[in-house]
């Protein structure tokens, strides 16, 4: 009776079993993901350090490869060929010094840091010199879409640089490196096109382009180096040891200081770009709402949204906006997270003449379209008549008899033939109409048997002209 009334131990046993099963599933899942994402067991730390150090130098062959890759990229930007630019990025050695900076900070190697920074400066200087010499020729100074795309950074460029830097250093740290990953990172991070665009800015004295392109290159460089530093620390690469403990501490402090500066600068650049991107997106949402309300806005350009001055410039076409309407849109700035932004509406005092001119142009366009349509119909009718006449002419030529040639042949074949004539005879029995080909032949009096000659001539004419209904008469 006691066991029947108290089944609690059985329930506890069931609960414990369920908890153990859940815990076991969690442990196995956790183990699976750890093994899936773990990069420590397959890392070649010593080989990675050596590979990065070997590719830092920008001398000899590497320098010439850099020059020619920059030249190829500049040509690709000038002709707006994405394929050529990608090809140049595949052969460029730009990553070496940047990875060297991140690695040296991570392992406290001040000599490698100094060497990396020097070669990075050489790399930038050589690239700018090559691209400037190319774009200094006036025939190569046209602004192409590929050039304009590299004149200003975007917050997405930060994520590309971080992701590319992480992928690159992880690929390099494997025992068996993946060349396709390294090539893909070189394309994605796009270090070379901004340097070429900066050279274009110098050659054309457009320092806005130069500043924007160098800013984009700096962002990519800093975040690739930062990603390298993070992975080096995560994988616990061996720190460089110095015999002098005081020197080791001093170098460690210097490396930490440089790392803090790089990290702080990265955070600042990212936040600044993020805020600028957010401002432009909010401003564009406001502009779209204004346009949806029926207000016509013309001359929309990127410069009309100014993040530095916190202003939005709108050129209104059509009916003038009243002060009440302008105040209403200024009040909506808060709804779009644009507090403190100046919303400037530019509109003419009286645009009636402009609207009348546009109306006249619209009417003139409509009339021209009608004339063109009418002319098209006339041309089509004439083409149909030409086709009909051509068909009739072809039919006539097909039934036409080459009389001169036939008469000459008949004279050769029949010596007694004095003359021959030809005509078409149309006759009817009031039930149908027939067209007959009729020849008249006249023979010399000296011909003894004209009846026989007539029969032969008629057979020859029927065969020669392929006419069964041919009729031959004697004059």
C-alpha positions in Angstrom: 0.0 0.0 0.0 2.9 2.4 0.8 4.4 1.8 -2.7 1.1 2.3 -4.5 0.3 5.6 -2.7 3.8 7.1 -3.1 5.0 6.9 -6.7 7.3 10.0 -6.3 10.7 8.2 -6.7 9.6 7.0 -10.2 8.8 10.6 -11.3 12.1 11.9 -10.0 13.9 9.1 -11.9 12.2 10.1 -15.1 13.0 13.8 -14.6 16.6 13.0 -13.9 16.8 10.9 -17.1 15.3 13.7 -19.2 17.7 16.3 -17.6 20.7 14.1 -18.4 19.5 13.6 -22.0 19.2 17.4 -22.4 22.6 18.0 -20.8 24.1 15.3 -23.1 22.6 16.9 -26.2 23.9 20.3 -25.1 27.4 19.0 -24.5 27.6 17.2 -27.8 26.2 20.3 -29.7 28.7 22.5 -27.9 31.5 20.1 -28.7 30.5 20.0 -32.4 30.5 23.8 -32.8 33.9 24.1 -30.9 35.4 21.6 -33.3 33.7 23.2 -36.3 35.0 26.7 -35.6 38.3 25.9 -33.8 41.3 27.2 -35.7 44.0 26.6 -33.1 44.8 22.9 -33.7 45.7 23.5 -37.4 47.8 26.7 -36.9 51.4 27.0 -38.1 52.5 29.9 -35.9 56.2 29.8 -36.8 55.5 29.4 -40.5 52.9 32.2 -40.5 55.4 34.6 -38.9 58.0 33.8 -41.4 55.7 34.1 -44.4 54.5 37.5 -43.3 58.1 38.8 -42.7 59.2 37.5 -46.1 56.5 39.5 -47.9 57.1 42.8 -46.1 59.9 44.1 -48.3 59.1 46.3 -51.3 62.4 46.0 -53.1 63.6 44.5 -56.4 61.1 42.2 -58.1 58.3 43.1 -55.6 58.7 46.8 -56.4 58.4 46.3 -60.1 55.4 44.0 -59.7 53.8 46.7 -57.6 54.6 49.4 -60.3 53.1 47.3 -63.1 50.1 46.3 -61.1 49.4 49.9 -60.3 49.7 50.8 -64.0 47.3 48.0 -65.0 44.8 49.2 -62.3 45.1 52.8 -63.5 44.3 51.7 -67.1 41.4 49.7 -65.8 40.0 52.7 -63.9 40.5 54.9 -67.0 38.6 52.6 -69.3 36.1 51.7 -66.5 36.9 48.0 -66.8 36.2 46.1 -63.6 37.9 43.0 -65.1 41.2 44.8 -65.6 41.1 46.3 -62.1 40.5 42.8 -60.6 43.4 41.4 -62.6 45.7 44.1 -61.2 44.6 43.4 -57.7 45.4 39.7 -58.1 49.0 40.4 -58.8 49.6 43.3 -56.4 51.9 42.8 -53.4 50.1 45.4 -51.2 49.2 43.1 -48.3 52.7 42.4 -47.1 53.6 45.5 -45.1 50.0 45.9 -43.7 50.1 42.3 -42.3 53.5 43.0 -41.0 52.2 46.0 -38.9 49.5 43.9 -37.4 51.8 41.0 -36.6 54.6 43.1 -35.2 52.3 44.8 -32.8 50.8 41.5 -31.7 54.2 39.9 -30.9 56.0 43.0 -29.7 58.5 42.9 -32.5 59.6 46.5 -32.8 62.1 45.8 -35.6 59.5 44.2 -37.8 57.1 47.1 -37.0 59.7 49.7 -38.0 60.5 47.7 -41.2 56.8 47.3 -42.0 56.0 51.0 -41.6 59.0 52.0 -43.8 57.9 49.5 -46.5 54.3 50.7 -46.2 55.5 54.2 -46.8 57.5 53.1 -49.8 54.6 51.1 -51.1 52.2 54.1 -50.9 54.8 56.5 -52.4 55.6 54.2 -55.3 51.9 53.6 -56.0 51.1 57.3 -56.0 54.0 58.2 -58.2 53.1 55.5 -60.8 49.4 56.4 -60.9 50.1 60.2 -61.0 52.5 59.8 -63.9 49.9 57.8 -65.8 47.0 60.2 -65.2 49.1 63.3 -65.8 48.4 62.9 -69.5 45.2 64.8 -70.4 43.9 62.0 -72.6 43.7 59.8 -69.4 41.9 62.3 -67.2 38.3 61.6 -67.9 36.2 60.8 -64.8 34.9 57.3 -65.1 32.4 55.5 -62.9 35.3 53.3 -61.5 37.2 56.3 -60.4 34.2 58.1 -58.9 33.4 54.9 -56.9 36.7 55.2 -55.0 36.5 58.9 -54.0 34.6 58.5 -50.7 34.5 55.7 -48.1 31.4 54.1 -46.8 30.6 52.3 -43.5 30.4 49.0 -45.5 34.0 49.4 -46.5 34.9 49.0 -42.8 33.1 45.7 -42.6 34.8 44.5 -45.8 38.2 45.4 -44.5 37.6 43.7 -41.1 36.2 40.6 -42.7 38.9 40.5 -45.4 41.7 41.0 -42.9 40.3 38.2 -40.6 39.9 35.8 -43.6 43.4 36.6 -44.8 45.3 36.1 -41.6 43.3 32.9 -40.8 44.1 31.5 -44.3 47.8 32.4 -43.8 48.0 30.7 -40.4 47.0 27.3 -41.8 49.7 24.7 -42.4 48.5 24.4 -45.9 47.7 27.9 -47.2 44.7 28.5 -49.4 45.9 30.7 -52.4 42.3 31.3 -53.6 41.4 32.8 -50.3 44.3 35.2 -50.4 43.5 36.2 -53.9 39.8 36.7 -53.0 40.7 39.0 -50.1 43.0 41.0 -52.3 40.0 41.7 -54.6 37.4 42.3 -51.9 39.5 44.7 -49.8 40.4 46.7 -52.9 43.6 48.4 -51.6 44.9 49.3 -55.1 42.0 51.3 -56.7 42.0 54.0 -53.9 45.7 54.5 -54.4 45.2 54.9 -58.2 42.4 57.3 -57.6 44.5 59.3 -55.2 47.1 59.6 -58.0 44.4 60.7 -60.3 43.5 63.4 -57.7 47.1 64.6 -57.7 47.4 64.6 -61.5 44.2 66.6 -62.0 44.8 68.8 -58.9 41.5 67.5 -57.5 42.4 67.3 -53.8 38.9 66.3 -52.8 39.3 63.1 -54.8 42.8 62.6 -53.4 41.6 63.1 -49.8 38.6 60.8 -50.2 40.6 58.0 -51.9 43.4 58.2 -49.3 40.8 58.1 -46.5 39.4 54.9 -48.1 42.9 53.4 -48.3 43.6 54.3 -44.7 40.5 52.7 -43.5 41.2 49.4 -45.3 44.8 49.5 -44.1 44.0 50.1 -40.5 41.3 47.5 -40.2 43.3 44.8 -42.0 46.2 45.4 -39.6 43.7 45.4 -36.7 42.2 42.1 -37.8 45.7 40.6 -38.1 46.5 41.9 -34.6 43.3 40.3 -33.1 43.9 36.9 -34.7 47.6 36.9 -33.6 46.5 37.6 -30.0 43.7 35.0 -30.2 46.0 32.3 -31.5 48.6 33.3 -28.9 51.5 33.7 -31.2 54.8 33.6 -29.3 55.9 37.0 -28.0 59.4 38.1 -29.1 61.7 37.8 -26.1 64.5 40.3 -25.3 67.6 39.6 -23.2 67.3 43.0 -21.6 64.2 43.0 -19.4 64.0 46.8 -19.3 64.1 46.9 -23.1 61.4 44.1 -23.3 59.1 46.1 -21.0 59.7 49.3 -23.0 59.0 47.6 -26.3 55.9 46.0 -24.9 54.6 49.3 -23.7 55.4 50.9 -27.0 53.6 48.1 -28.9 50.7 48.4 -26.6 50.6 52.1 -27.1 50.6 51.7 -30.9 47.9 49.1 -30.6 45.7 51.3 -28.5 46.2 54.2 -31.0 45.3 51.9 -33.9 42.4 50.5 -32.1 41.1 53.9 -31.0 41.5 55.3 -34.5 39.6 52.4 -35.9 36.8 52.9 -33.5 36.7 56.6 -34.3 36.7 56.1 -38.0 34.0 53.4 -37.8 31.7 55.6 -35.6 32.2 58.6 -37.8 31.4 56.7 -41.0 28.5 55.0 -39.3 27.0 58.3 -38.2 27.5 59.8 -41.6 25.8 56.8 -43.2 22.9 57.0 -40.8 22.5 60.8 -41.4 22.4 60.3 -45.2 19.9 57.4 -44.9 17.6 59.5 -42.7 17.9 62.5 -45.0 17.0 60.3 -48.0 14.0 59.0 -46.2 12.8 62.5 -45.6 13.4 63.5 -49.2 11.4 60.5 -50.4 8.5 61.4 -48.1 8.6 65.0 -49.4 8.5 63.7 -53.0 5.6 61.3 -52.2 3.6 64.2 -50.9 3.5 65.7 -54.5 6.4 68.2 -54.2 8.6 68.1 -57.3 12.4 68.1 -56.5 15.0 68.4 -59.2 18.8 68.4 -59.4 19.2 65.7 -56.8 22.9 65.2 -56.1 24.9 63.6 -53.3 26.4 67.0 -52.4 22.9 68.2 -51.5 23.1 66.1 -48.3 26.0 67.6 -46.3 26.9 65.7 -43.1 29.6 68.1 -42.0 27.3 71.1 -42.1 24.2 69.1 -41.1 22.2 70.5 -44.0 19.9 69.3 -46.7 19.5 71.3 -49.9 16.3 70.8 -51.9 15.5 72.5 -55.3 11.8 72.7 -55.7 10.1 72.9 -59.1 6.5 73.8 -59.6 4.2 75.5 -57.2 5.9 77.6 -54.5 5.8 76.2 -50.9 4.2 78.4 -48.3 5.9 79.2 -45.0 3.4 76.9 -43.3 4.4 74.0 -45.5 8.1 74.7 -45.0 7.6 74.9 -41.2 5.7 71.6 -41.4 8.7 69.8 -43.0 11.1 71.4 -40.6 9.1 70.0 -37.8 9.3 66.5 -39.4 13.1 66.6 -39.0 12.7 65.3 -35.4 10.7 62.3 -36.7 13.5 61.4 -39.0 16.3 61.7 -36.3 17.6 64.8 -38.0 17.6 67.2 -35.0 19.7 70.3 -35.6 19.7 69.8 -39.4 19.0 72.7 -41.7 16.4 72.0 -44.3 16.9 74.5 -47.1 14.3 74.8 -49.8 15.4 76.6 -53.0 12.5 77.8 -55.2 12.0 80.6 -57.8 9.9 83.7 -57.1 7.7 83.0 -60.2 8.2 79.9 -62.3 5.1 80.3 -64.4 7.3 81.1 -67.5 9.3 78.0 -67.0 6.1 75.9 -66.6 4.6 77.4 -69.7 7.8 76.6 -71.6 7.7 73.0 -70.4 4.0 72.8 -71.3 4.8 74.1 -74.8 7.6 71.7 -75.2 5.3 68.9 -74.1 2.6 69.9 -76.7 5.3 70.2 -79.4 6.6 66.8 -78.6 3.0 65.4 -78.8 2.5 67.0 -82.2 5.8 65.7 -83.5 4.8 62.3 -82.4 1.5 62.5 -84.3 3.3 63.7 -87.4 5.9 60.9 -87.2 3.1 58.4 -86.7 1.2 59.8 -89.7 4.3 59.6 -91.8 4.9 56.1 -90.7 1.4 55.1 -91.9 2.0 56.9 -95.2 5.3 55.1 -95.7 3.7 51.8 -94.8 0.9 52.4 -97.4 3.5 53.2 -100.1 5.5 50.2 -99.2 2.4 48.0 -99.7 1.7 49.6 -103.1 5.3 49.1 -104.1 5.1 45.4 -103.1 1.9 45.0 -105.2 3.4 46.7 -108.2 6.5 44.6 -107.9 4.4 41.5 -107.8 2.4 42.5 -110.9 5.6 43.5 -112.7 7.2 40.1 -111.9 4.1 38.4 -113.2 4.1 40.5 -116.4 7.8 39.8 -117.0 7.2 36.1 -116.4 4.5 36.0 -119.1 6.4 38.4 -121.5 7.7 36.8 -124.7 11.3 37.7 -125.9 9.9 38.4 -129.4 13.1 39.8 -130.9 15.2 36.8 -129.9 12.5 34.4 -131.0 12.1 36.1 -134.3 15.9 36.0 -135.0 16.0 32.3 -134.1 12.9 31.6 -136.4 14.6 33.4 -139.3 17.7 31.1 -138.9 15.6 28.0 -138.6 13.2 28.8 -141.5 14.8 30.4 -144.6 11.5 30.9 -146.3 10.0 33.1 -143.6 9.5 36.6 -144.9 8.2 38.2 -141.6 6.6 37.3 -138.4 4.4 39.2 -135.9 3.1 38.6 -132.5 0.1 39.7 -130.3 -2.0 38.7 -127.4 -5.6 37.9 -128.2 -8.3 38.2 -125.5 -11.5 36.3 -126.3 -14.6 35.2 -124.5 -17.5 32.9 -125.0 -19.4 34.9 -122.4 -18.7 32.2 -119.8 -15.0 32.7 -119.4 -12.2 34.9 -120.7 -9.1 33.4 -122.3 -5.9 35.0 -123.4 -4.2 33.5 -126.4 -0.7 34.1 -127.8 -1.1 34.6 -131.6 1.8 34.6 -134.1 1.3 35.6 -137.8 3.8 34.3 -140.3 4.3 35.4 -143.9 6.3 33.1 -146.3 8.1 33.9 -149.5 6.2 32.9 -152.7 9.1 30.6 -153.6 8.4 28.3 -150.6 6.7 25.2 -152.2 4.9 23.8 -149.1 3.9 26.5 -146.6 1.4 24.3 -144.8 4.1 21.9 -143.7 6.4 24.8 -142.8 3.6 26.3 -140.7 3.1 23.1 -138.8 6.9 22.8 -138.0 7.1 26.5 -137.0 4.1 26.2 -134.7 5.5 23.1 -132.9 8.9 24.9 -132.5 7.2 28.0 -131.1 5.2 26.0 -128.6 8.3 24.1 -127.5 10.5 27.2 -127.4 8.0 29.3 -125.4 6.4 26.5 -123.4 2.9 27.5 -124.5 0.3 24.9 -125.4 -2.3 27.4 -126.4 -0.1 29.2 -129.0 -1.8 29.9 -132.3 0.0 30.5 -135.6 -1.7 32.1 -138.6 -0.5 32.7 -142.1 -0.7 36.2 -143.6 
